[in-house]
């Protein structure tokens, strides 16, 4: 098969997009550890290039197609795709009655992605991916919907820790301001 530079670039971009937005982090970390253990440092770029070549030479999936590697724990049966959109938001899958919104003092300016928010919370608290709902990442801060029974633990554990060279402030988000009803 001939080499198509533009197609390869698009597929590489798709790989990174899926890695940042749609990947089961626990599973990916297992593969990463195996890769680091089994592939010598000097051969890693060759192995990565071969994997890209293998992916690129297969039929390119249509835009918006959901990869099979998405964690089932991040989906609600019968719901639409719960993918992260380009603005760093996720679709909500926790009801308002059972959840709280938290404020985290880090955002896009520190190259924060929703998967990293999930990983940070999951790795340091007893909360799992199923306890995390909508994630909204803005330039300087983020909002995370979490199950209300986990909210205090997350705040107590993450508030004041160093992450990406910054001391995090984590607390309950102020309620969204109510808009005035339209006058008729």
N, C-alpha and C positions, 0 to 999 in steps of 0.2 A: 504494500500500500504506500503511495507517495506521501511525503511529508507536507502537511498543510499548516503553515506557521500561524495563520489567523485562527484556524479551528483549534489548534493546540493551545493558543493563548486563551481563547474563550473557555475551553475545557479546564485549563488550570485555574481560571477565575471561578468557574463553577465549583471546582474542588474546594477552594478556599471559602467560598460563600457557604457551601454545605457544611464545611468543617466548623465555621463560626456560628452557624445558625441552626443546623438540623442534626447535629451529631450527639449520640449518647456518650457523654463524657467519660463515664465509667468504662464502657467498652473501648473507646478510643484510647484511654490511658493504658489498658491492658495490652493493646496492640503496640503502643508506643514503647512500653517497657520491653516487650518481646523483641521489637525491632532494634532497640539500643543494645540489648543483650546479645542478639544473634548476628547483627551486622556490624562489622568493624567500622570504626570512624572513617577510614579512608575509602570504604566502599559504599557509604550511605548515600552520597549524591548519585552514584551510579544506580543503586537500587531504587531510589526515588524517581530517577529519570525513566527507568524501565517500567515502573508502575504507572507513571504518567503516559508513557508510550502505549502500554497495554490498555489503559482507560481510553486514550484518545483514538485508538484504532477500532474500538468497539463502536457500535451505533450510539450517537449522542442522544441522550434522552431529551424529550421536548421541554421547552422552557416551562418552569413551574411544576414539573413532575416531582413528586415527593420521593426521595430515595428510600429504599427499604430499611436503612440502618437507623431510622429515627426511633428513639426510645418510646416504647409503648406507654411508659409511665408519664410521659409528657402529653399524651393524647387522651381525650375523652371520647369513649365510643360513640359513634354516630354524630360526632361534631365535624365541623369543617376543619381543614388543616390549621394547626396551631403554630404555624411558622412565624418566625420573627420577620418583621418587615424592615425595610431599609432605614427607617428612623430609629431603630433600636427598640421597638415595642414588640410585645407578644400579645396574642389574643388571650383574654381572661378565661380561666376555667375554674375559678373558685367563686362561689356565690358571695355576694356582698355580706350576707348574714354571718358567714363563717370565716370571714377574712378581715384583715387590717392592711392599710397601706403604710409602708415604711419609707422614710427618707434616707438616702445614703449619699454622702458628700463626695461622690466621684462620678464622673460621666465620660462622655465621648472624648474630651480633651486628654484623657489618660488611656485612650483606646480600649475602653471597657465595652464588652459585648455581653448580651444576655446569658450566654453559656457560662461566662466567667462569674457572673452574679450567682447563678445556680451552683456552680462549683464551690465558690467561696462559702456560701451558706451551708451547703451540704457537707463540706469537709470539716467545718468547725463547730457545727451544732447537730442536734439530733433530727433536724428538719431534713426531709428528703425532697426530691424534685416534685413529688405529688403534693407537697405542702406549699409550693410556690406557684403563684398565678401570673398575672400580667406584670411585665417588666417594661418600664418606660425609661430609656436612657436619654438624657438631655446633655447639653454641652458640659456643664459643670457639676451636675448632680443627677441622681436617678431616683425613681420610685419603684417599689417592689410590693406586690400584693402577696401576703403570706397568710397561712392559716392562723386564726386568732390565738389558738392555744400554743403556737410556737413563737409568736411575736416577741414576747418579753425575753425569752431565751436568746433569740437572734440579736436583739438590741443589747442585752447584757454581754454577750460574747463578742460581738463585732465592734461595738462602740469603743473607740480609742485604740484599735489595733493599727499597725502600720501595713499598708497595702499599696503597692506601686509607688513607693516613696512618699506616701501621704498618710497622715493620721486620720482615720475615718471617723466621721460623726454619723451615728446611726440612731434614729429615733422615730417616733410616730409622726407620720406626715400630717400636716394641718389639713383639715377638711377642705374639699374643693368648695370654692365660693358658689353659692346658689345664684343662678341668673334670675332676673326678674321675669315673671311671666309676661308673654306678649299681650299688649292691650288690644282689645278688639273694638 
